[in-house]
Amino acid sequence: MPTIMRRCSLGRFTKSICGNATKGALVLQVNATDLDDGTNGVIVYSLSIHTPARVREIFSVDSRTGEVKLNANLDYEENNAFDIIIQAKDKGSNSIPVNTHILLDVLDVNDNAPEISLTSLSSPVSEDSLPGTVIALISASDRDSGKNGQLQCQVENEVPFALDSSSKKHLKLLTQQPLDRESASTHNVIISCRDEGSPPLATNKSIRIEVSDRNDNAPQFSQPAFIAYVTENSNIDASIFSVMAFDPDEGENARLSYNILDSWVQAQSVKQPNADWHFSQANRAEL
């Protein structure tokens, strides 16, 4: 009857293998001895019939040399340990096979980049939102384990937003300072997550945030004072001059109307009850 030994530096029939080992890689080699002569001493190696089907798909044993090799690539995230049962049997009549169990531990390697997904987003955000307003909820994860799966996330570019990682469930994207639509109506926020593996892997995600307008700007005339000349005996309803004003807000917040305040020249009111202002698309008013 054969006696099994194993050619490996680790004892007690245990071995570790990197989680990124590829098809064809040598896992280990077993060696059985048989003191008989002739065919009674010729040993054949195989996977035991008690070996699970999944193990048979991934591993194979050379019947002559006892080398155990991979039939497929390993993936720690799918299987982190295998119990391989190897059988040795001589070619003699009435041969009695012997089995050995090899516990193979799969070691995690940093082969998965972080994953970032947007859970919720409030956009557009009002430009009068207070600092600390929650704009988005972000999920970040890494399929690796240990330090390979530990993440450090931050806002990568210069924008008025920051990440709050105090929650274990998700990251919060917050306003960090007051917003100003007139300065920037859109922000592309780049979120970067990096694991602590060696070498580290990183993933970036861009989030587009629109800033909505608030009526926070007063209209301004194109110049502080206007000087106009009018000839005497001008016809009623004749155009005298025009003024122009602008407002940096948008939409209805930037639509202007003009009025003459109470003004007097030589004890005469300049403002007439039926005086009309005429408008153009350039916010110009004509008197």
PASEBA-1860 file (N, C-alpha, C; in nm, 3 decimals):
! residues 287
1> MPTIMRRC> 0.086/-0.119/0.000/0.000/0.000/0.000/0.089/0.124/0.000 ~ 0.056/0.227/-0.083/0.139/0.347/-0.091/0.132/0.428/0.038 ~ 0.239/0.502/0.062/0.243/0.599/0.171/0.266/0.737/0.111 ~ 0.176/0.833/0.141/0.182/0.965/0.076/0.266/1.062/0.157 ~ 0.354/1.131/0.085/0.426/1.245/0.139/0.396/1.364/0.047 ~ 0.437/1.481/0.089/0.408/1.598/0.007/0.531/1.684/-0.010 ~ 0.559/1.724/-0.132/0.673/1.811/-0.159/0.629/1.956/-0.147 ~ 0.641/2.007/-0.030/0.600/2.145/-0.005/0.664/2.191/0.125
9> SLGRFTKS> 0.693/2.321/0.133/0.763/2.372/0.250/0.673/2.380/0.373 ~ 0.541/2.384/0.355/0.449/2.394/0.467/0.409/2.255/0.513 ~ 0.397/2.236/0.644/0.360/2.105/0.697/0.211/2.088/0.715 ~ 0.177/1.969/0.759/0.040/1.933/0.796/-0.055/1.951/0.679 ~ -0.011/1.931/0.557/-0.095/1.930/0.439/-0.179/2.057/0.424 ~ -0.118/2.169/0.451/-0.182/2.298/0.425/-0.091/2.379/0.335 ~ -0.155/2.464/0.256/-0.077/2.549/0.164/-0.157/2.675/0.134 ~ -0.085/2.781/0.107/-0.147/2.907/0.066/-0.109/2.936/-0.078
17> ICGNATKG> -0.200/3.001/-0.148/-0.176/3.036/-0.287/-0.235/3.174/-0.314 ~ -0.171/3.252/-0.396/-0.220/3.387/-0.428/-0.353/3.381/-0.501 ~ -0.439/3.475/-0.467/-0.573/3.476/-0.525/-0.579/3.511/-0.672 ~ -0.467/3.554/-0.730/-0.467/3.585/-0.873/-0.392/3.480/-0.954 ~ -0.369/3.360/-0.895/-0.302/3.252/-0.969/-0.386/3.215/-1.091 ~ -0.318/3.186/-1.201/-0.388/3.165/-1.328/-0.385/3.018/-1.371 ~ -0.466/2.990/-1.469/-0.478/2.854/-1.522/-0.342/2.799/-1.562 ~ -0.316/2.674/-1.523/-0.190/2.608/-1.555/-0.086/2.618/-1.447
25> ALVLQVNA> -0.108/2.704/-1.345/-0.009/2.722/-1.239/0.002/2.596/-1.154 ~ 0.124/2.565/-1.110/0.148/2.451/-1.022/0.112/2.490/-0.879 ~ 0.022/2.414/-0.819/-0.021/2.442/-0.682/0.072/2.373/-0.583 ~ 0.093/2.246/-0.600/0.182/2.167/-0.516/0.204/2.032/-0.583 ~ 0.289/1.950/-0.522/0.312/1.815/-0.572/0.312/1.718/-0.454 ~ 0.237/1.612/-0.468/0.237/1.506/-0.367/0.325/1.392/-0.415 ~ 0.378/1.319/-0.321/0.467/1.209/-0.356/0.435/1.091/-0.265 ~ 0.397/0.982/-0.325/0.368/0.860/-0.249/0.476/0.757/-0.276
33> TDLDDGTN> 0.509/0.677/-0.177/0.608/0.571/-0.192/0.542/0.435/-0.168 ~ 0.593/0.337/-0.238/0.543/0.200/-0.222/0.664/0.108/-0.231 ~ 0.686/0.023/-0.131/0.804/-0.061/-0.123/0.794/-0.188/-0.207 ~ 0.677/-0.211/-0.265/0.662/-0.331/-0.347/0.738/-0.314/-0.479 ~ 0.754/-0.429/-0.549/0.823/-0.429/-0.677/0.724/-0.436/-0.792 ~ 0.772/-0.405/-0.912/0.692/-0.418/-1.033/0.570/-0.329/-1.031 ~ 0.463/-0.383/-1.092/0.341/-0.303/-1.098/0.283/-0.277/-0.960 ~ 0.318/-0.359/-0.864/0.268/-0.337/-0.728/0.327/-0.211/-0.666
41> GVIVYSLS> 0.434/-0.161/-0.725/0.496/-0.040/-0.673/0.478/0.081/-0.762 ~ 0.405/0.066/-0.872/0.376/0.179/-0.962/0.252/0.253/-0.910 ~ 0.267/0.381/-0.883/0.160/0.458/-0.817/0.091/0.550/-0.918 ~ -0.041/0.554/-0.907/-0.124/0.642/-0.990/-0.196/0.741/-0.897 ~ -0.190/0.869/-0.934/-0.252/0.974/-0.854/-0.383/1.021/-0.921 ~ -0.477/1.061/-0.838/-0.603/1.115/-0.891/-0.675/1.191/-0.780 ~ -0.775/1.267/-0.822/-0.863/1.331/-0.723/-0.962/1.226/-0.672 ~ -0.981/1.224/-0.543/-1.071/1.126/-0.483/-1.214/1.147/-0.531
49> IHTPARVR> -1.292/1.040/-0.533/-1.433/1.050/-0.571/-1.510/1.134/-0.471 ~ -1.452/1.157/-0.354/-1.518/1.239/-0.251/-1.488/1.388/-0.269 ~ -1.406/1.420/-0.369/-1.373/1.561/-0.395/-1.494/1.632/-0.456 ~ -1.535/1.748/-0.404/-1.652/1.819/-0.459/-1.633/1.854/-0.607 ~ -1.746/1.862/-0.679/-1.742/1.887/-0.823/-1.674/2.020/-0.855 ~ -1.697/2.122/-0.771/-1.636/2.253/-0.797/-1.485/2.244/-0.790 ~ -1.430/2.165/-0.695/-1.286/2.148/-0.684/-1.232/2.076/-0.807 ~ -1.306/1.978/-0.858/-1.264/1.905/-0.978/-1.257/1.996/-1.100
57> EIFSVDSR> -1.344/2.100/-1.102/-1.343/2.194/-1.215/-1.219/2.282/-1.213 ~ -1.170/2.311/-1.093/-1.062/2.408/-1.080/-0.924/2.342/-1.076 ~ -0.916/2.218/-1.022/-0.787/2.153/-1.002/-0.780/2.021/-1.077 ~ -0.658/1.984/-1.114/-0.632/1.853/-1.175/-0.502/1.797/-1.117 ~ -0.490/1.664/-1.120/-0.372/1.596/-1.068/-0.310/1.514/-1.180 ~ -0.180/1.532/-1.198/-0.108/1.449/-1.295/-0.098/1.308/-1.238 ~ -0.152/1.212/-1.310/-0.158/1.076/-1.257/-0.021/1.014/-1.237 ~ 0.080/1.063/-1.305/0.214/1.003/-1.294/0.302/1.077/-1.194
65> TGEVKLNA> 0.298/1.212/-1.199/0.391/1.289/-1.115/0.330/1.335/-0.983 ~ 0.197/1.339/-0.973/0.132/1.390/-0.853/0.127/1.541/-0.845 ~ 0.157/1.608/-0.955/0.149/1.754/-0.958/0.002/1.799/-0.962 ~ -0.030/1.893/-0.875/-0.165/1.951/-0.871/-0.158/2.087/-0.939 ~ -0.237/2.104/-1.044/-0.235/2.229/-1.120/-0.375/2.288/-1.130 ~ -0.377/2.416/-1.169/-0.504/2.487/-1.185/-0.562/2.463/-1.325 ~ -0.691/2.432/-1.327/-0.763/2.424/-1.454/-0.828/2.557/-1.492 ~ -0.831/2.650/-1.396/-0.897/2.780/-1.419/-0.830/2.884/-1.331
73> NLDYEENN> -0.854/3.009/-1.361/-0.801/3.118/-1.279/-0.868/3.118/-1.142 ~ -0.792/3.151/-1.040/-0.849/3.164/-0.906/-0.906/3.304/-0.885 ~ -1.003/3.313/-0.797/-1.061/3.442/-0.760/-1.098/3.434/-0.613 ~ -1.023/3.506/-0.530/-1.045/3.504/-0.385/-1.189/3.542/-0.350 ~ -1.245/3.636/-0.425/-1.380/3.683/-0.394/-1.486/3.575/-0.419 ~ -1.455/3.474/-0.498/-1.549/3.364/-0.521/-1.524/3.247/-0.426 ~ -1.398/3.210/-0.406/-1.363/3.101/-0.314/-1.232/3.137/-0.245 ~ -1.231/3.136/-0.112/-1.108/3.170/-0.040/-1.041/3.049/0.024
81> AFDIIIQA> -1.098/2.928/0.004/-1.034/2.806/0.056/-1.090/2.685/-0.019 ~ -1.006/2.582/-0.033/-1.046/2.456/-0.097/-0.995/2.339/-0.015 ~ -1.076/2.235/-0.010/-1.034/2.109/0.052/-1.015/2.008/-0.060 ~ -0.891/1.980/-0.092/-0.858/1.893/-0.204/-0.823/1.755/-0.150 ~ -0.893/1.654/-0.198/-0.868/1.516/-0.155/-0.798/1.442/-0.268 ~ -0.674/1.402/-0.244/-0.594/1.334/-0.346/-0.577/1.187/-0.309 ~ -0.594/1.105/-0.409/-0.585/0.959/-0.390/-0.461/0.904/-0.459 ~ -0.393/0.814/-0.392/-0.280/0.741/-0.451/-0.312/0.592/-0.446
89> KDKGSNSI> -0.286/0.524/-0.558/-0.320/0.382/-0.568/-0.218/0.313/-0.657 ~ -0.167/0.197/-0.612/-0.072/0.126/-0.698/-0.149/0.041/-0.799 ~ -0.075/-0.015/-0.895/-0.138/-0.092/-1.003/-0.147/-0.241/-0.973 ~ -0.116/-0.279/-0.852/-0.126/-0.419/-0.816/-0.271/-0.464/-0.801 ~ -0.291/-0.595/-0.802/-0.425/-0.649/-0.783/-0.467/-0.629/-0.638 ~ -0.598/-0.608/-0.621/-0.654/-0.583/-0.487/-0.586/-0.464/-0.418 ~ -0.550/-0.364/-0.498/-0.483/-0.247/-0.442/-0.576/-0.167/-0.353 ~ -0.523/-0.117/-0.245/-0.601/-0.036/-0.151/-0.555/0.110/-0.164
97> PVNTHILL> -0.643/0.202/-0.210/-0.601/0.343/-0.226/-0.589/0.412/-0.091 ~ -0.507/0.515/-0.087/-0.496/0.601/0.032/-0.526/0.745/-0.011 ~ -0.585/0.818/0.079/-0.623/0.957/0.051/-0.548/1.052/0.144 ~ -0.530/1.173/0.095/-0.478/1.280/0.179/-0.558/1.407/0.152 ~ -0.584/1.481/0.257/-0.657/1.608/0.247/-0.556/1.722/0.245 ~ -0.574/1.811/0.151/-0.490/1.931/0.144/-0.581/2.054/0.155 ~ -0.563/2.127/0.261/-0.641/2.251/0.278/-0.563/2.363/0.210 ~ -0.623/2.417/0.105/-0.558/2.523/0.028/-0.625/2.656/0.059
105> DVLDVNDN> -0.549/2.745/0.123/-0.598/2.879/0.154/-0.564/2.973/0.039 ~ -0.664/3.045/-0.010/-0.644/3.142/-0.118/-0.622/3.280/-0.054 ~ -0.508/3.341/-0.084/-0.475/3.470/-0.027/-0.529/3.583/-0.115 ~ -0.587/3.680/-0.049/-0.641/3.793/-0.125/-0.528/3.879/-0.180 ~ -0.542/3.922/-0.303/-0.452/4.019/-0.364/-0.537/4.139/-0.406 ~ -0.473/4.251/-0.420/-0.546/4.373/-0.454/-0.575/4.378/-0.604 ~ -0.676/4.300/-0.644/-0.708/4.289/-0.786/-0.843/4.349/-0.821 ~ -0.906/4.418/-0.726/-1.035/4.482/-0.753/-1.026/4.630/-0.721
113> APEISLTS> -1.058/4.712/-0.819/-1.060/4.857/-0.797/-1.187/4.896/-0.720 ~ -1.183/5.004/-0.645/-1.304/5.051/-0.575/-1.418/5.077/-0.672 ~ -1.539/5.060/-0.624/-1.660/5.087/-0.702/-1.736/5.201/-0.637 ~ -1.774/5.300/-0.718/-1.846/5.419/-0.669/-1.979/5.427/-0.743 ~ -2.086/5.442/-0.667/-2.218/5.457/-0.729/-2.295/5.571/-0.661 ~ -2.374/5.639/-0.741/-2.453/5.754/-0.691/-2.588/5.702/-0.645 ~ -2.616/5.716/-0.515/-2.742/5.668/-0.458/-2.854/5.768/-0.478 ~ -2.828/5.894/-0.453/-2.929/5.999/-0.473/-2.858/6.131/-0.500
121> LSSPVSED> -2.929/6.219/-0.572/-2.871/6.349/-0.609/-2.980/6.454/-0.613 ~ -2.956/6.567/-0.546/-3.047/6.682/-0.551/-2.985/6.788/-0.641 ~ -3.029/6.793/-0.764/-2.978/6.889/-0.859/-3.093/6.932/-0.951 ~ -3.113/7.063/-0.974/-3.025/7.173/-0.931/-3.037/7.204/-0.783 ~ -2.933/7.267/-0.731/-2.931/7.311/-0.592/-2.936/7.463/-0.592 ~ -3.016/7.517/-0.502/-3.034/7.662/-0.497/-2.904/7.730/-0.453 ~ -2.875/7.844/-0.515/-2.751/7.915/-0.482/-2.754/7.975/-0.342 ~ -2.872/7.980/-0.278/-2.877/8.032/-0.141/-2.875/7.918/-0.038
129> SLPGTVIA> -2.839/7.797/-0.080/-2.829/7.685/0.014/-2.718/7.711/0.116 ~ -2.745/7.676/0.239/-2.648/7.700/0.346/-2.535/7.598/0.339 ~ -2.415/7.634/0.381/-2.306/7.536/0.390/-2.348/7.419/0.479 ~ -2.316/7.299/0.435/-2.356/7.178/0.507/-2.481/7.113/0.451 ~ -2.540/7.173/0.347/-2.658/7.113/0.283/-2.617/6.985/0.210 ~ -2.693/6.877/0.233/-2.665/6.750/0.168/-2.711/6.755/0.022 ~ -2.619/6.731/-0.070/-2.650/6.736/-0.213/-2.666/6.595/-0.271 ~ -2.585/6.502/-0.225/-2.588/6.367/-0.283/-2.546/6.265/-0.179
137> LISASDRD> -2.597/6.141/-0.197/-2.554/6.025/-0.120/-2.478/5.933/-0.215 ~ -2.361/5.887/-0.172/-2.272/5.810/-0.258/-2.233/5.681/-0.188 ~ -2.234/5.572/-0.263/-2.191/5.442/-0.211/-2.055/5.408/-0.269 ~ -1.963/5.364/-0.183/-1.829/5.324/-0.227/-1.794/5.190/-0.163 ~ -1.743/5.096/-0.242/-1.711/4.963/-0.190/-1.593/4.905/-0.267 ~ -1.536/4.799/-0.210/-1.424/4.728/-0.272/-1.440/4.580/-0.238 ~ -1.435/4.494/-0.339/-1.459/4.352/-0.318/-1.343/4.282/-0.247 ~ -1.227/4.347/-0.242/-1.114/4.286/-0.173/-1.136/4.291/-0.022
145> SGKNGQLQ> -1.046/4.223/0.052/-1.059/4.218/0.197/-0.939/4.285/0.263 ~ -0.948/4.303/0.396/-0.839/4.365/0.469/-0.809/4.504/0.419 ~ -0.679/4.540/0.419/-0.639/4.672/0.371/-0.670/4.689/0.222 ~ -0.672/4.579/0.149/-0.704/4.589/0.006/-0.846/4.639/-0.018 ~ -0.932/4.626/0.083/-1.070/4.669/0.068/-1.104/4.794/0.147 ~ -1.005/4.849/0.219/-1.029/4.971/0.296/-1.009/5.093/0.207 ~ -1.105/5.185/0.210/-1.107/5.297/0.115/-1.087/5.431/0.184 ~ -1.022/5.520/0.111/-1.012/5.661/0.146/-1.071/5.740/0.029
153> CQVENEVP> -1.176/5.817/0.056/-1.247/5.890/-0.051/-1.240/6.040/-0.024 ~ -1.234/6.117/-0.132/-1.227/6.261/-0.119/-1.275/6.327/-0.248 ~ -1.303/6.458/-0.236/-1.332/6.539/-0.355/-1.199/6.578/-0.415 ~ -1.181/6.544/-0.543/-1.049/6.557/-0.604/-1.021/6.698/-0.655 ~ -1.122/6.771/-0.700/-1.098/6.901/-0.763/-1.145/7.016/-0.674 ~ -1.113/7.139/-0.716/-1.146/7.259/-0.639/-1.288/7.302/-0.668 ~ -1.380/7.262/-0.583/-1.521/7.297/-0.594/-1.574/7.328/-0.454 ~ -1.686/7.399/-0.445/-1.739/7.435/-0.312/-1.817/7.322/-0.246
161> FALDSSSK> -1.768/7.200/-0.256/-1.834/7.083/-0.199/-1.731/6.998/-0.125 ~ -1.779/6.918/-0.028/-1.691/6.832/0.050/-1.763/6.701/0.079 ~ -1.683/6.597/0.113/-1.738/6.466/0.147/-1.742/6.449/0.299 ~ -1.854/6.393/0.346/-1.868/6.355/0.486/-1.874/6.203/0.492 ~ -1.774/6.140/0.554/-1.767/5.994/0.561/-1.799/5.941/0.700 ~ -1.870/6.019/0.779/-1.901/5.977/0.917/-2.001/5.863/0.921 ~ -2.083/5.847/0.818/-2.181/5.739/0.814/-2.117/5.613/0.757 ~ -2.148/5.497/0.817/-2.095/5.369/0.768/-2.171/5.320/0.644
169> KHLKLLTQ> -2.289/5.376/0.621/-2.372/5.328/0.510/-2.338/5.396/0.378 ~ -2.307/5.525/0.383/-2.281/5.597/0.258/-2.201/5.724/0.286 ~ -2.149/5.781/0.179/-2.082/5.910/0.186/-2.183/6.019/0.155 ~ -2.165/6.135/0.219/-2.252/6.249/0.193/-2.171/6.357/0.122 ~ -2.226/6.409/0.013/-2.167/6.524/-0.055/-2.238/6.649/-0.007 ~ -2.163/6.739/0.056/-2.220/6.858/0.119/-2.168/6.985/0.052 ~ -2.251/7.091/0.061/-2.199/7.222/0.024/-2.101/7.266/0.132 ~ -1.987/7.318/0.089/-1.882/7.357/0.183/-1.879/7.508/0.207
177> QPLDRESA> -1.931/7.583/0.110/-1.933/7.729/0.120/-2.050/7.780/0.036 ~ -2.086/7.908/0.051/-2.198/7.962/-0.026/-2.175/7.948/-0.176 ~ -2.283/7.923/-0.249/-2.278/7.909/-0.395/-2.315/8.042/-0.461 ~ -2.269/8.060/-0.583/-2.301/8.180/-0.659/-2.322/8.139/-0.804 ~ -2.449/8.135/-0.846/-2.479/8.093/-0.983/-2.418/8.185/-1.086 ~ -2.409/8.314/-1.052/-2.355/8.409/-1.148/-2.205/8.385/-1.173 ~ -2.137/8.324/-1.077/-1.995/8.290/-1.096/-1.978/8.154/-1.162 ~ -2.061/8.057/-1.120/-2.053/7.921/-1.177/-2.191/7.858/-1.167
185> STHNVIIS> -2.253/7.837/-1.281/-2.388/7.779/-1.282/-2.385/7.627/-1.282 ~ -2.268/7.568/-1.307/-2.254/7.422/-1.310/-2.121/7.384/-1.245 ~ -2.125/7.275/-1.169/-2.003/7.221/-1.109/-1.992/7.073/-1.145 ~ -1.875/7.032/-1.191/-1.844/6.891/-1.211/-1.756/6.845/-1.095 ~ -1.817/6.772/-1.003/-1.747/6.728/-0.882/-1.686/6.591/-0.909 ~ -1.556/6.578/-0.887/-1.486/6.451/-0.910/-1.460/6.385/-0.775 ~ -1.524/6.269/-0.754/-1.504/6.191/-0.633/-1.398/6.085/-0.662 ~ -1.297/6.077/-0.575/-1.190/5.978/-0.591/-1.187/5.888/-0.469
193> CRDEGSPP> -1.185/5.755/-0.493/-1.171/5.657/-0.385/-1.049/5.570/-0.414 ~ -0.965/5.554/-0.313/-0.840/5.478/-0.327/-0.833/5.377/-0.213 ~ -0.798/5.251/-0.248/-0.783/5.151/-0.142/-0.642/5.157/-0.083 ~ -0.619/5.077/0.022/-0.491/5.079/0.092/-0.404/4.959/0.056 ~ -0.434/4.897/-0.058/-0.353/4.784/-0.103/-0.219/4.831/-0.155 ~ -0.135/4.735/-0.190/-0.002/4.764/-0.243/0.020/4.684/-0.371 ~ 0.022/4.752/-0.487/0.000/4.897/-0.501/-0.149/4.930/-0.489 ~ -0.180/5.053/-0.449/-0.321/5.091/-0.434/-0.392/5.105/-0.568
201> LATNKSIR> -0.521/5.080/-0.567/-0.605/5.100/-0.685/-0.705/5.212/-0.655 ~ -0.736/5.292/-0.756/-0.824/5.407/-0.736/-0.929/5.413/-0.846 ~ -1.042/5.474/-0.811/-1.152/5.495/-0.906/-1.204/5.637/-0.889 ~ -1.233/5.704/-0.999/-1.291/5.838/-0.997/-1.433/5.835/-1.054 ~ -1.517/5.922/-1.001/-1.653/5.939/-1.054/-1.686/6.087/-1.059 ~ -1.738/6.131/-1.172/-1.775/6.272/-1.190/-1.925/6.290/-1.170 ~ -1.961/6.389/-1.090/-2.102/6.421/-1.063/-2.128/6.564/-1.107 ~ -2.225/6.583/-1.194/-2.259/6.717/-1.245/-2.370/6.777/-1.159
209> IEVSDRND> -2.345/6.896/-1.107/-2.441/6.965/-1.020/-2.475/7.100/-1.080 ~ -2.603/7.124/-1.103/-2.652/7.252/-1.154/-2.689/7.341/-1.035 ~ -2.666/7.471/-1.051/-2.700/7.570/-0.948/-2.816/7.654/-1.000 ~ -2.925/7.657/-0.925/-3.043/7.734/-0.966/-3.035/7.877/-0.915 ~ -3.102/7.968/-0.987/-3.091/8.111/-0.959/-3.185/8.154/-0.848 ~ -3.139/8.252/-0.772/-3.221/8.324/-0.676/-3.205/8.472/-0.706 ~ -3.308/8.550/-0.677/-3.306/8.692/-0.711/-3.221/8.768/-0.609 ~ -3.088/8.751/-0.623/-2.996/8.808/-0.526/-2.911/8.921/-0.584
217> NAPQFSQP> -2.949/8.971/-0.701/-2.874/9.081/-0.761/-2.970/9.192/-0.802 ~ -2.939/9.314/-0.763/-3.019/9.430/-0.803/-2.980/9.474/-0.944 ~ -3.075/9.529/-1.020/-3.040/9.580/-1.153/-2.938/9.694/-1.143 ~ -2.861/9.711/-1.249/-2.764/9.819/-1.255/-2.775/9.888/-1.391 ~ -2.773/10.022/-1.388/-2.770/10.097/-1.513/-2.631/10.086/-1.575 ~ -2.627/10.104/-1.704/-2.500/10.091/-1.776/-2.402/10.203/-1.739 ~ -2.455/10.313/-1.682/-2.368/10.420/-1.632/-2.443/10.491/-1.521 ~ -2.370/10.555/-1.431/-2.437/10.614/-1.313/-2.525/10.734/-1.346
225> AFIAYVTE> -2.497/10.805/-1.455/-2.578/10.924/-1.490/-2.585/10.936/-1.641 ~ -2.697/10.990/-1.690/-2.717/11.011/-1.834/-2.742/11.159/-1.859 ~ -2.690/11.209/-1.966/-2.712/11.348/-2.007/-2.780/11.346/-2.144 ~ -2.891/11.414/-2.151/-2.965/11.417/-2.277/-2.999/11.563/-2.311 ~ -3.011/11.590/-2.439/-3.048/11.723/-2.489/-3.178/11.711/-2.566 ~ -3.262/11.808/-2.543/-3.390/11.810/-2.613/-3.411/11.951/-2.670 ~ -3.456/11.956/-2.792/-3.480/12.087/-2.855/-3.616/12.139/-2.812 ~ -3.622/12.271/-2.802/-3.751/12.329/-2.766/-3.850/12.309/-2.881
233> NSNIDASI> -3.974/12.313/-2.844/-4.083/12.293/-2.939/-4.084/12.151/-2.999 ~ -4.023/12.055/-2.927/-4.028/11.916/-2.974/-4.170/11.866/-2.969 ~ -4.205/11.782/-3.061/-4.340/11.727/-3.067/-4.367/11.638/-2.947 ~ -4.494/11.636/-2.910/-4.536/11.544/-2.805/-4.513/11.401/-2.854 ~ -4.470/11.316/-2.763/-4.439/11.175/-2.789/-4.308/11.157/-2.866 ~ -4.235/11.265/-2.887/-4.106/11.249/-2.954/-4.008/11.180/-2.860 ~ -3.925/11.094/-2.914/-3.825/11.024/-2.835/-3.714/11.120/-2.795 ~ -3.678/11.120/-2.668/-3.575/11.210/-2.618/-3.442/11.136/-2.605
241> FSVMAFDP> -3.439/11.026/-2.530/-3.318/10.947/-2.514/-3.357/10.809/-2.461 ~ -3.259/10.722/-2.451/-3.284/10.588/-2.398/-3.178/10.555/-2.294 ~ -3.214/10.467/-2.203/-3.122/10.419/-2.100/-3.118/10.267/-2.105 ~ -3.015/10.212/-2.049/-3.002/10.067/-2.047/-2.956/10.022/-1.909 ~ -3.018/9.914/-1.861/-2.979/9.853/-1.735/-2.969/9.702/-1.755 ~ -2.901/9.634/-1.666/-2.886/9.488/-1.677/-2.895/9.425/-1.539 ~ -2.925/9.297/-1.536/-2.936/9.221/-1.413/-2.870/9.086/-1.435 ~ -2.768/9.047/-1.356/-2.697/8.921/-1.379/-2.777/8.795/-1.345
249> DEGENARL> -2.894/8.812/-1.282/-2.980/8.695/-1.258/-3.036/8.644/-1.391 ~ -3.116/8.538/-1.386/-3.169/8.483/-1.509/-3.321/8.469/-1.501 ~ -3.382/8.448/-1.616/-3.527/8.429/-1.621/-3.602/8.552/-1.575 ~ -3.710/8.528/-1.502/-3.791/8.639/-1.451/-3.713/8.726/-1.355 ~ -3.614/8.670/-1.290/-3.532/8.749/-1.197/-3.449/8.855/-1.269 ~ -3.431/8.840/-1.399/-3.352/8.936/-1.476/-3.439/9.024/-1.566 ~ -3.570/9.003/-1.564/-3.659/9.086/-1.646/-3.683/9.220/-1.577 ~ -3.659/9.329/-1.648/-3.660/9.461/-1.586/-3.781/9.543/-1.632
257> SYNILDSW> -3.825/9.629/-1.542/-3.924/9.732/-1.577/-3.869/9.867/-1.531 ~ -3.911/9.972/-1.600/-3.856/10.105/-1.575/-3.967/10.199/-1.530 ~ -3.927/10.295/-1.447/-4.021/10.394/-1.396/-3.948/10.526/-1.376 ~ -4.021/10.637/-1.389/-3.966/10.769/-1.355/-4.012/10.804/-1.215 ~ -3.914/10.826/-1.128/-3.950/10.869/-0.993/-3.991/11.016/-0.997 ~ -4.054/11.058/-0.889/-4.097/11.199/-0.883/-3.977/11.292/-0.898 ~ -3.979/11.371/-1.006/-3.870/11.465/-1.034/-3.930/11.598/-1.077 ~ -3.858/11.709/-1.042/-3.911/11.843/-1.070/-3.804/11.927/-1.136
265> VQAQSVKQ> -3.847/12.003/-1.234/-3.760/12.100/-1.301/-3.837/12.231/-1.309 ~ -3.781/12.334/-1.242/-3.846/12.465/-1.241/-3.992/12.454/-1.199 ~ -4.009/12.384/-1.086/-4.141/12.367/-1.024/-4.239/12.290/-1.111 ~ -4.189/12.226/-1.216/-4.274/12.145/-1.301/-4.239/11.997/-1.282 ~ -4.339/11.913/-1.268/-4.316/11.770/-1.253/-4.269/11.712/-1.387 ~ -4.160/11.641/-1.381/-4.109/11.575/-1.502/-4.193/11.451/-1.534 ~ -4.244/11.387/-1.430/-4.320/11.265/-1.451/-4.461/11.299/-1.493 ~ -4.500/11.254/-1.610/-4.634/11.276/-1.661/-4.717/11.151/-1.641
273> PNADWHFS> -4.845/11.167/-1.613/-4.929/11.050/-1.583/-4.929/10.947/-1.695 ~ -4.925/10.991/-1.818/-4.938/10.898/-1.930/-4.805/10.872/-2.001 ~ -4.693/10.907/-1.933/-4.563/10.886/-1.999/-4.538/10.735/-2.012 ~ -4.490/10.696/-2.127/-4.466/10.553/-2.155/-4.317/10.526/-2.169 ~ -4.277/10.411/-2.118/-4.143/10.357/-2.141/-4.157/10.244/-2.240 ~ -4.066/10.236/-2.334/-4.068/10.130/-2.434/-3.945/10.042/-2.413 ~ -3.966/9.909/-2.426/-3.860/9.814/-2.393/-3.813/9.741/-2.517 ~ -3.690/9.696/-2.511/-3.638/9.607/-2.614/-3.577/9.486/-2.544
281> QANRAEL> -3.534/9.384/-2.621/-3.478/9.264/-2.560/-3.348/9.292/-2.486 ~ -3.283/9.402/-2.516/-3.156/9.435/-2.452/-3.179/9.515/-2.322 ~ -3.302/9.508/-2.268/-3.335/9.582/-2.145/-3.310/9.731/-2.160 ~ -3.337/9.782/-2.279/-3.324/9.925/-2.305/-3.460/9.991/-2.290 ~ -3.463/10.105/-2.230/-3.588/10.180/-2.215/-3.574/10.313/-2.288 ~ -3.680/10.348/-2.359/-3.679/10.472/-2.437/-3.788/10.564/-2.385 ~ -3.748/10.687/-2.360/-3.842/10.786/-2.309/-3.887/10.875/-2.423
END
